[in-house]
C-alpha cells in the first residue's frame, strides 16, 4: 500500500507518523498524481497545530496527510477533466496531501510541467512561489517603488524578493543575520531582524517604503504598518485576516489557477526566479524535512523527493 506522512491529531511533532493509505481515486475534475516531489512549507506544520487557511471551516478527518504542493505524473483522470492525459507531468496544489506516493490534484489548479524543469523545482512553485507572485501583483506597485518583504529568507520570502525585482521594484528584505548573504544574493537590501529593525529599515529607505509584504505576522506585521504612509499597501501571508484588517491592510488574495503556475514556471525558466532549494529529503525522512522548516533552519526551500 502507498505510504504517507500524517498527523493523527492536533498537536506537536509527537502526533506525526507514517501510515499505509489506500491509493485514492480521482473524482470529477480531479487528477490522480504519482508524486515525484513535494514542497515543504511553514503552513504544513501550522496545520498540524490547528491552523486553518482562509475559507477552511470544517474539521479535518484524521489522519491528515501533510503537504500542499506537488509535482508528479498523472496516473488517472476524473470525469470532466480536459487538457490532461495519463502520463503527463504536472505540478499543482494537492487536495489530499503531498507527503505521500499518490495524491489528488484538482485539474483547475494544476499545470503541465515544462520539460526543462525538474520535479524537485516544480514542487516548490504551487504554494510558495505562487503565493509570492499573487502578493506582489496584488500590491501593484509602480516600477522603482520600494517594497519591504519580512521573512525574506524563507521560501515565500525569497520568491517574493525575486519576483518584485523582476517587476522593477527596489526591495528591502527583513531576515535574520544568518540569512544576510542569501537575501543580498536575491537583489534585496538586507535588514537584520530583531530589536530596532524598524529604524534600520527607515535608514535603508530614506525616501520611504511604498509597500510591505509580511510573511511573519505578530509584532513584525504591526511595525510594518507603521512604516507605511498608505496602509492599503500592506499585505500578509503570515497573519490572520482580522489582524491585518485592523491595521488597514489585507491578506494575500490567492488566484489559485493554472495561469499563475505557468507564469512562475516561466520566471524560473527565464532566470528571474530561483527557488533556492537548500535541502532535499527522501519520503522516509519527511519528519526531518518538516522539522528543518518548523525550527527555522531552512534557507530557501526544502523539498521531499519521492522515489519511483
DRENDO-1510 file (C-alpha; in Angstrom, 1 decimal, always signed):
<recs>
REC; n; res; u; v; w
REC; 1; UNK; +0.0; +0.0; +0.0 .
REC; 2; UNK; +1.2; +3.6; -0.6 .
REC; 3; UNK; +2.8; +5.3; +2.4 .
REC; 4; UNK; +2.0; +8.7; +3.7 .
REC; 5; UNK; +3.4; +11.0; +6.4 .
REC; 6; UNK; +0.5; +12.3; +8.5 .
REC; 7; UNK; -0.6; +13.9; +11.7 .
REC; 8; UNK; -3.1; +11.9; +13.7 .
REC; 9; UNK; -4.5; +14.8; +15.8 .
REC; 10; UNK; -3.7; +18.4; +16.5 .
REC; 11; UNK; -0.5; +19.0; +18.5 .
REC; 12; UNK; +3.3; +18.9; +18.1 .
REC; 13; UNK; +5.7; +16.5; +16.4 .
REC; 14; UNK; +4.5; +13.7; +18.6 .
REC; 15; UNK; +1.3; +13.5; +16.5 .
REC; 16; UNK; +3.2; +12.6; +13.3 .
REC; 17; UNK; +3.5; +9.1; +11.8 .
REC; 18; UNK; +4.0; +7.1; +8.7 .
REC; 19; UNK; +0.9; +5.2; +7.7 .
REC; 20; UNK; -0.3; +2.9; +4.9 .
REC; 21; UNK; -3.1; +4.5; +2.9 .
REC; 22; UNK; -5.4; +3.5; +0.1 .
REC; 23; UNK; -4.5; +4.7; -3.3 .
REC; 24; UNK; -7.1; +7.5; -3.9 .
REC; 25; UNK; -9.5; +7.5; -6.9 .
REC; 26; UNK; -10.0; +10.8; -8.7 .
REC; 27; UNK; -13.4; +12.4; -8.6 .
REC; 28; UNK; -14.9; +14.7; -11.1 .
REC; 29; UNK; -12.4; +17.4; -12.1 .
REC; 30; UNK; -9.5; +15.7; -10.4 .
REC; 31; UNK; -6.2; +14.1; -11.3 .
REC; 32; UNK; -4.6; +11.2; -9.6 .
REC; 33; UNK; -0.9; +12.1; -9.5 .
REC; 34; UNK; +2.0; +9.8; -8.7 .
REC; 35; UNK; +4.1; +12.2; -6.6 .
REC; 36; UNK; +7.7; +12.7; -7.5 .
REC; 37; UNK; +8.4; +15.7; -5.3 .
REC; 38; UNK; +6.6; +17.7; -2.6 .
REC; 39; UNK; +7.4; +21.1; -1.3 .
REC; 40; UNK; +7.7; +21.8; +2.4 .
REC; 41; UNK; +6.1; +25.0; +3.8 .
REC; 42; UNK; +5.5; +26.6; +7.2 .
REC; 43; UNK; +1.8; +26.1; +6.6 .
REC; 44; UNK; +2.3; +22.4; +6.8 .
REC; 45; UNK; +3.3; +22.2; +10.4 .
REC; 46; UNK; +0.9; +25.1; +11.3 .
REC; 47; UNK; -2.0; +23.0; +10.1 .
REC; 48; UNK; -0.8; +20.2; +12.5 .
REC; 49; UNK; -1.3; +22.7; +15.3 .
REC; 50; UNK; -4.9; +23.5; +14.2 .
REC; 51; UNK; -4.3; +26.5; +11.9 .
REC; 52; UNK; -6.8; +26.7; +9.1 .
REC; 53; UNK; -6.3; +28.7; +5.9 .
REC; 54; UNK; -8.9; +31.3; +5.0 .
REC; 55; UNK; -12.1; +29.6; +3.8 .
REC; 56; UNK; -11.4; +26.4; +5.7 .
REC; 57; UNK; -14.1; +25.8; +8.3 .
REC; 58; UNK; -14.7; +22.0; +8.5 .
REC; 59; UNK; -12.8; +19.8; +11.0 .
REC; 60; UNK; -10.4; +17.5; +9.1 .
REC; 61; UNK; -10.8; +13.8; +9.1 .
REC; 62; UNK; -7.7; +12.4; +10.8 .
REC; 63; UNK; -5.2; +11.2; +10.0 .
REC; 64; UNK; -4.3; +14.1; +7.7 .
REC; 65; UNK; -1.5; +13.8; +5.1 .
REC; 66; UNK; +1.0; +16.6; +5.3 .
REC; 67; UNK; +1.8; +18.8; +2.4 .
REC; 68; UNK; +0.2; +21.2; -0.1 .
REC; 69; UNK; +2.3; +21.4; -3.2 .
REC; 70; UNK; +3.5; +18.6; -5.5 .
REC; 71; UNK; +4.9; +17.7; -8.9 .
REC; 72; UNK; +4.4; +14.3; -10.4 .
REC; 73; UNK; +2.9; +12.2; -13.2 .
REC; 74; UNK; -0.8; +11.8; -14.0 .
REC; 75; UNK; -2.0; +8.2; -13.3 .
REC; 76; UNK; -5.7; +8.5; -13.7 .
REC; 77; UNK; -8.2; +11.2; -14.7 .
REC; 78; UNK; -11.6; +12.0; -13.2 .
REC; 79; UNK; -14.7; +12.8; -15.1 .
REC; 80; UNK; -15.0; +16.1; -16.9 .
REC; 81; UNK; -11.2; +16.8; -17.0 .
REC; 82; UNK; -9.9; +18.2; -20.2 .
REC; 83; UNK; -6.4; +19.1; -21.3 .
REC; 84; UNK; -4.6; +16.4; -19.4 .
REC; 85; UNK; -3.7; +12.8; -20.2 .
REC; 86; UNK; -2.3; +9.8; -18.3 .
REC; 87; UNK; +1.5; +10.1; -18.3 .
REC; 88; UNK; +1.5; +13.9; -18.3 .
REC; 89; UNK; +4.0; +15.5; -16.0 .
REC; 90; UNK; +2.1; +18.1; -13.9 .
REC; 91; UNK; +2.5; +20.3; -10.8 .
REC; 92; UNK; -0.1; +21.9; -8.6 .
REC; 93; UNK; -1.8; +22.1; -5.2 .
REC; 94; UNK; -2.5; +18.7; -3.6 .
REC; 95; UNK; -6.0; +18.1; -2.4 .
REC; 96; UNK; -5.2; +15.0; -0.3 .
REC; 97; UNK; -1.7; +16.0; +1.0 .
REC; 98; UNK; +1.7; +15.8; -0.7 .
REC; 99; UNK; +4.0; +13.8; +1.6 .
REC; 100; UNK; +2.8; +10.6; +0.0 .
REC; 101; UNK; +3.2; +8.4; -3.1 .
REC; 102; UNK; -0.1; +9.3; -4.7 .
REC; 103; UNK; -2.4; +12.3; -4.2 .
REC; 104; UNK; -5.3; +14.0; -5.9 .
REC; 105; UNK; -4.9; +17.4; -7.6 .
REC; 106; UNK; -7.8; +19.5; -8.9 .
REC; 107; UNK; -7.2; +19.9; -12.6 .
REC; 108; UNK; -8.3; +23.6; -12.4 .
REC; 109; UNK; -5.2; +24.4; -10.3 .
REC; 110; UNK; -2.7; +22.1; -12.0 .
REC; 111; UNK; -0.4; +22.9; -14.9 .
REC; 112; UNK; +1.8; +21.0; -17.2 .
REC; 113; UNK; +5.4; +20.8; -16.0 .
REC; 114; UNK; +7.8; +22.2; -18.6 .
REC; 115; UNK; +10.3; +19.6; -19.6 .
REC; 116; UNK; +13.2; +21.9; -18.6 .
REC; 117; UNK; +12.0; +22.0; -15.0 .
REC; 118; UNK; +12.8; +19.1; -12.7 .
REC; 119; UNK; +10.0; +17.7; -10.5 .
REC; 120; UNK; +12.0; +19.0; -7.5 .
REC; 121; UNK; +11.9; +22.5; -8.7 .
REC; 122; UNK; +8.3; +22.4; -9.9 .
REC; 123; UNK; +7.2; +21.2; -6.5 .
REC; 124; UNK; +8.3; +24.5; -5.0 .
REC; 125; UNK; +6.1; +26.6; -7.1 .
REC; 126; UNK; +2.4; +25.9; -6.4 .
REC; 127; UNK; +2.3; +27.3; -2.9 .
REC; 128; UNK; +5.5; +29.3; -2.1 .
REC; 129; UNK; +6.2; +30.9; -5.5 .
REC; 130; UNK; +2.6; +31.3; -6.5 .
REC; 131; UNK; +1.8; +33.0; -3.1 .
REC; 132; UNK; +4.7; +35.3; -3.6 .
REC; 133; UNK; +3.6; +36.1; -7.2 .
REC; 134; UNK; +0.0; +36.7; -6.1 .
REC; 135; UNK; +1.1; +39.1; -3.4 .
REC; 136; UNK; +3.4; +41.2; -5.5 .
REC; 137; UNK; +0.8; +41.5; -8.2 .
REC; 138; UNK; -1.8; +42.5; -5.6 .
REC; 139; UNK; +0.3; +45.3; -4.3 .
REC; 140; UNK; +0.6; +46.7; -7.8 .
REC; 141; UNK; +3.5; +49.0; -7.0 .
REC; 142; UNK; +5.0; +51.0; -9.9 .
REC; 143; UNK; +8.4; +50.2; -11.2 .
REC; 144; UNK; +11.0; +51.9; -9.0 .
REC; 145; UNK; +8.9; +51.8; -5.8 .
REC; 146; UNK; +10.3; +50.3; -2.6 .
REC; 147; UNK; +8.9; +47.1; -1.2 .
REC; 148; UNK; +9.6; +45.7; +2.3 .
REC; 149; UNK; +9.5; +41.9; +2.5 .
REC; 150; UNK; +9.5; +40.5; +6.0 .
REC; 151; UNK; +10.7; +36.9; +6.4 .
REC; 152; UNK; +12.7; +37.4; +3.2 .
REC; 153; UNK; +14.9; +34.4; +3.8 .
REC; 154; UNK; +12.1; +31.8; +3.7 .
REC; 155; UNK; +10.6; +30.0; +0.8 .
REC; 156; UNK; +7.8; +32.6; +0.0 .
REC; 157; UNK; +10.0; +35.5; +1.0 .
REC; 158; UNK; +12.9; +34.6; -1.3 .
REC; 159; UNK; +10.4; +34.1; -4.2 .
REC; 160; UNK; +8.7; +37.5; -3.4 .
REC; 161; UNK; +12.0; +39.3; -3.4 .
REC; 162; UNK; +13.0; +37.9; -6.8 .
REC; 163; UNK; +9.5; +38.4; -8.4 .
REC; 164; UNK; +9.5; +42.0; -7.1 .
REC; 165; UNK; +12.9; +42.6; -8.5 .
REC; 166; UNK; +11.7; +41.2; -11.9 .
REC; 167; UNK; +8.9; +43.7; -11.7 .
REC; 168; UNK; +11.4; +46.6; -11.3 .
REC; 169; UNK; +10.9; +47.2; -7.6 .
REC; 170; UNK; +13.6; +48.1; -5.0 .
REC; 171; UNK; +13.3; +45.5; -2.2 .
REC; 172; UNK; +14.3; +45.7; +1.5 .
REC; 173; UNK; +14.4; +42.2; +2.9 .
REC; 174; UNK; +14.0; +41.6; +6.7 .
REC; 175; UNK; +15.6; +38.4; +7.8 .
REC; 176; UNK; +18.0; +37.1; +10.4 .
REC; 177; UNK; +21.6; +38.0; +10.3 .
REC; 178; UNK; +22.4; +34.4; +9.3 .
REC; 179; UNK; +20.4; +34.9; +6.1 .
REC; 180; UNK; +22.0; +38.1; +5.0 .
REC; 181; UNK; +24.1; +36.6; +2.2 .
REC; 182; UNK; +21.0; +34.9; +0.8 .
REC; 183; UNK; +18.8; +38.0; +0.9 .
REC; 184; UNK; +21.5; +40.1; -0.7 .
REC; 185; UNK; +22.2; +37.5; -3.4 .
REC; 186; UNK; +18.5; +37.8; -4.4 .
REC; 187; UNK; +19.0; +41.5; -5.1 .
REC; 188; UNK; +17.5; +43.0; -1.9 .
REC; 189; UNK; +18.9; +45.3; +0.7 .
REC; 190; UNK; +19.2; +43.2; +3.9 .
REC; 191; UNK; +17.8; +44.5; +7.2 .
REC; 192; UNK; +18.6; +42.3; +10.2 .
REC; 193; UNK; +15.6; +41.2; +12.2 .
REC; 194; UNK; +15.4; +41.8; +15.9 .
REC; 195; UNK; +15.1; +44.8; +18.2 .
REC; 196; UNK; +15.4; +48.1; +16.3 .
REC; 197; UNK; +14.7; +46.7; +12.9 .
REC; 198; UNK; +12.3; +49.4; +12.1 .
REC; 199; UNK; +14.9; +52.1; +12.4 .
REC; 200; UNK; +17.3; +50.1; +10.3 .
REC; 201; UNK; +14.6; +49.7; +7.6 .
REC; 202; UNK; +14.0; +53.5; +7.6 .
REC; 203; UNK; +17.7; +54.1; +7.2 .
REC; 204; UNK; +17.8; +51.7; +4.3 .
REC; 205; UNK; +14.9; +53.5; +2.6 .
REC; 206; UNK; +15.4; +57.3; +3.2 .
REC; 207; UNK; +12.7; +58.1; +0.6 .
REC; 208; UNK; +10.2; +55.9; +2.4 .
REC; 209; UNK; +8.7; +52.4; +2.0 .
REC; 210; UNK; +5.9; +52.2; -0.5 .
REC; 211; UNK; +4.6; +48.7; +0.3 .
REC; 212; UNK; +5.1; +45.8; +2.7 .
REC; 213; UNK; +4.6; +42.1; +2.1 .
REC; 214; UNK; +4.5; +40.4; +5.5 .
REC; 215; UNK; +5.4; +36.8; +6.0 .
REC; 216; UNK; +5.9; +36.8; +9.7 .
REC; 217; UNK; +2.8; +38.3; +11.4 .
REC; 218; UNK; +2.5; +39.4; +15.0 .
REC; 219; UNK; +4.6; +42.4; +16.1 .
REC; 220; UNK; +6.5; +42.4; +12.8 .
REC; 221; UNK; +3.3; +43.0; +10.9 .
REC; 222; UNK; +2.3; +45.8; +13.3 .
REC; 223; UNK; +5.6; +47.6; +12.9 .
REC; 224; UNK; +5.5; +47.1; +9.1 .
REC; 225; UNK; +2.2; +49.0; +9.1 .
REC; 226; UNK; +3.8; +51.9; +10.9 .
REC; 227; UNK; +6.5; +52.2; +8.2 .
REC; 228; UNK; +3.9; +52.9; +5.5 .
REC; 229; UNK; +2.1; +56.1; +4.7 .
REC; 230; UNK; -0.6; +54.1; +2.7 .
REC; 231; UNK; -1.6; +51.1; +4.7 .
REC; 232; UNK; -3.7; +49.7; +1.8 .
REC; 233; UNK; -0.2; +48.7; +0.5 .
REC; 234; UNK; +0.2; +46.3; +3.4 .
REC; 235; UNK; -0.5; +42.6; +2.8 .
REC; 236; UNK; +0.3; +39.5; +4.7 .
REC; 237; UNK; +0.5; +35.8; +4.2 .
REC; 238; UNK; +1.8; +35.4; +7.8 .
REC; 239; UNK; -1.1; +36.6; +9.9 .
REC; 240; UNK; -4.9; +36.1; +10.2 .
REC; 241; UNK; -7.3; +38.3; +8.3 .
REC; 242; UNK; -8.5; +40.1; +11.4 .
REC; 243; UNK; -5.0; +41.1; +12.4 .
REC; 244; UNK; -4.1; +42.8; +9.1 .
REC; 245; UNK; -7.6; +44.3; +8.7 .
REC; 246; UNK; -7.2; +46.1; +12.0 .
REC; 247; UNK; -4.1; +47.7; +10.6 .
REC; 248; UNK; -5.7; +48.8; +7.3 .
REC; 249; UNK; -4.2; +46.1; +5.2 .
REC; 250; UNK; -5.3; +42.8; +3.7 .
REC; 251; UNK; -4.5; +39.1; +3.3 .
REC; 252; UNK; -2.9; +37.9; +0.1 .
REC; 253; UNK; -5.7; +37.1; -2.3 .
REC; 254; UNK; -4.6; +33.8; -3.9 .
REC; 255; UNK; -5.5; +33.4; -7.5 .
REC; 256; UNK; -5.1; +29.6; -7.4 .
REC; 257; UNK; -5.2; +28.9; -11.1 .
REC; 258; UNK; -3.1; +27.4; -13.8 .
REC; 259; UNK; -2.2; +30.7; -15.3 .
REC; 260; UNK; -0.2; +31.7; -12.2 .
REC; 261; UNK; +1.6; +28.4; -12.2 .
REC; 262; UNK; +2.6; +28.8; -15.8 .
REC; 263; UNK; +3.8; +32.4; -15.1 .
REC; 264; UNK; +6.0; +31.4; -12.1 .
REC; 265; UNK; +7.4; +28.5; -14.2 .
REC; 266; UNK; +8.2; +31.0; -16.9 .
REC; 267; UNK; +10.0; +33.2; -14.5 .
REC; 268; UNK; +12.1; +30.2; -13.4 .
REC; 269; UNK; +12.9; +29.3; -17.0 .
REC; 270; UNK; +13.9; +32.9; -17.8 .
REC; 271; UNK; +16.3; +33.0; -14.9 .
REC; 272; UNK; +14.3; +35.6; -12.9 .
REC; 273; UNK; +13.2; +33.2; -10.1 .
REC; 274; UNK; +15.4; +30.6; -8.4 .
REC; 275; UNK; +13.5; +28.6; -5.7 .
REC; 276; UNK; +16.8; +28.3; -3.8 .
REC; 277; UNK; +16.3; +24.7; -2.8 .
REC; 278; UNK; +18.7; +24.2; +0.1 .
REC; 279; UNK; +17.5; +20.8; +1.4 .
REC; 280; UNK; +16.1; +17.7; -0.2 .
REC; 281; UNK; +14.9; +14.6; +1.8 .
REC; 282; UNK; +13.6; +11.2; +0.8 .
REC; 283; UNK; +10.0; +10.5; +1.8 .
REC; 284; UNK; +11.1; +8.2; +4.6 .
REC; 285; UNK; +12.7; +11.3; +6.2 .
REC; 286; UNK; +9.7; +13.6; +5.8 .
REC; 287; UNK; +9.7; +14.3; +9.5 .
REC; 288; UNK; +13.3; +15.7; +9.3 .
REC; 289; UNK; +12.3; +17.8; +6.3 .
REC; 290; UNK; +9.4; +19.3; +8.2 .
REC; 291; UNK; +11.5; +19.9; +11.3 .
REC; 292; UNK; +14.0; +21.8; +9.3 .
REC; 293; UNK; +11.3; +24.3; +8.3 .
REC; 294; UNK; +9.4; +24.3; +11.6 .
REC; 295; UNK; +12.6; +25.1; +13.6 .
REC; 296; UNK; +13.5; +27.9; +11.2 .
REC; 297; UNK; +16.7; +26.4; +9.9 .
REC; 298; UNK; +15.7; +26.3; +6.3 .
REC; 299; UNK; +17.3; +28.9; +4.0 .
REC; 300; UNK; +15.1; +29.0; +0.9 .
REC; 301; UNK; +13.1; +25.9; +0.1 .
REC; 302; UNK; +13.0; +22.3; +1.4 .
REC; 303; UNK; +11.7; +19.5; -0.8 .
REC; 304; UNK; +10.7; +15.9; -0.2 .
REC; 305; UNK; +11.6; +13.6; -3.2 .
REC; 306; UNK; +9.6; +10.5; -3.7 .
REC; 307; UNK; +11.3; +7.6; -5.4 .
REC; 308; UNK; +9.5; +5.9; -8.3 .
</recs>
